[in-house]
Amino acid sequence: TFNQRNDAEAEREDKLTTRITARIVDVKPNGNLVFEAVKQVKHDDQTNTMRLTGGCRGLDVSPDNSVLSTQVADLHIAITTTGSIRNATRAGWIGTIYDWIRPL
């Protein structure tokens, strides 16, 4: 018989504070704005790409053309990471196949 026991712990805390410039991709008949923004940050051998989509009322746009995140509806934030650190923390293909064949 084959017995295997694995223990693992992972802890993660993310905090994002940034300003990002978006472009309006649609104006709804009721005046609501739909926007999209992409920001890429490179640090050492690591690249983080943030894609933000959402909408807001035209009234929520301040005189300096900014909108607070608390005023954004249907907010979607996708962050993808590439680089050596990301590659080092990904499971190898053998572990991936084993997990697929024999899930916990």
N, C-alpha and C positions, 0 to 999 in steps of 0.2 A: 504494500500500500504506500501511497505517497501522501505524506502529511506536510503541510506547509502552514506556517503561522507568520503573519506580518503585522507589525505595529507601525503606525505612522501618525505623525502630528503635523498639522499645518496651521499657521496663524498668519492672518493677513489683515492689514488695515490700510485703506486707501483714503486719501483726502485730496480733493482737487480744488484749487483756487486759481482761477485764471480769467482773463478776458479773451473773448474770441469774437472775431468779426464774421458775421453771417451775411448771406445774400437772400433776398426775398425770392422764393420760387413760385409763389402763387398768392393772389389776393382773392379771398372768398367774397361772394356777393354781399355778405353781411359786414365786410370791411376787415375781417380777421386776416392776419398775415401768416403765411406758412414760410418757414425759413430753414436753411441748411448751412452748416458751417463745418469746415475741416481745418484742423490744426495739426501740424507735424512738429514734434520736438525731438531733436537728436542730441544725445549726450553720450560721449565716448563711442562705444560700439553698439549702442542701443537706440532704436527709433520707436517712438510712441506716436501713433496716429489716432487722433480723436475726431470722431464724426458725431455731430450734434444735429438733431432735427427736432422741430417742434413748431408751435404756433402761439400767437398772442393776439390780443385785441390791438387795433391801431391806437386806441387811447392809452395803452400801456407803454408806448414808446415815448421816452422822455425827450425834452428839447435837444439833448446831446446825442440823440439817436441810439440810446441804449435801453435795454430791457433787463430787469432783474430776473434771475432764474426762478424766483418765487411766482412770477407772473407768466411763466411759460406753461402752456397746456400741451399734453401729449409729448412730453419731453422724452427723447430717446438719446442715450449717449453710448456710443460703441468705441471702445479703446482697444486697439490691436498693437501688439508689441513684437518687434523683430530684433534680432541681434544675438550676440553670443550668450548673454545671460539667459534669454528666453530659450535658446537651443539647449543649454545645459540643464534646464529644469524640466524639459519635456521627457516623457517616457519613451524609451527606445521601442523599436518595432517588435522585438520579441515580447516585451512586457505588455505591449498593446494587444498583440494577438492572444497572449495567455489570458489577459483580462476579458477579452471578447469571448473566448472559448469557455472560460470558467469564472463567470462574474461572482462577486461575493453575495 
